[in-house]
Amino acid sequence: MMNEPPRCECPESSAPAGPSAPSTTQVRLLPWTTTDDRPCLLITDGEGGPVSDLADGIEEMQLDIGEELLRHARAMHADPKVPDREFRFLSRRLAEALSDALRVARN
């Protein structure tokens, strides 16, 4: 199906390895999901490529956003006049950033 993650055919499976088969197959969780929030996976030989490079860039951007949100949160905590609605908004953004960071860190 279109939204199904690709199947992993690891070297230890019964599939014959041809001369062009990669020596080690790796499955990488990508830093984005499908439209119905299912994980996107990349089957790779570990050598990199355009999709891996794109994923690396997005993961770096997600971590940068998290760091910026953390700096903003620290500044807001130092200001006693910050309205509650701004803290709630920041809390949602921090939760999103933490979710992105955990997704990257766990894989």
Sequence and secondary structure as in RCSB ss.txt:
>XXXX:A:sequence
MMNEPPRCECPESSAPAGPSAPSTTQVRLLPWTTTDDRPCLLITDGEGGPVSDLADGIEEMQLDIGEELLRHARA
MHADPKVPDREFRFLSRRLAEALSDALRVARN
>XXXX:A:secstr
  SS      TTSSS   TTS SS EEEEEEEE TTS EEEEEE SS  HHHHHHHHHHHHHHHHHHHHHHHHHH
HHH TT  HHHHHHHHHHHHHHHHHHHHHHT 
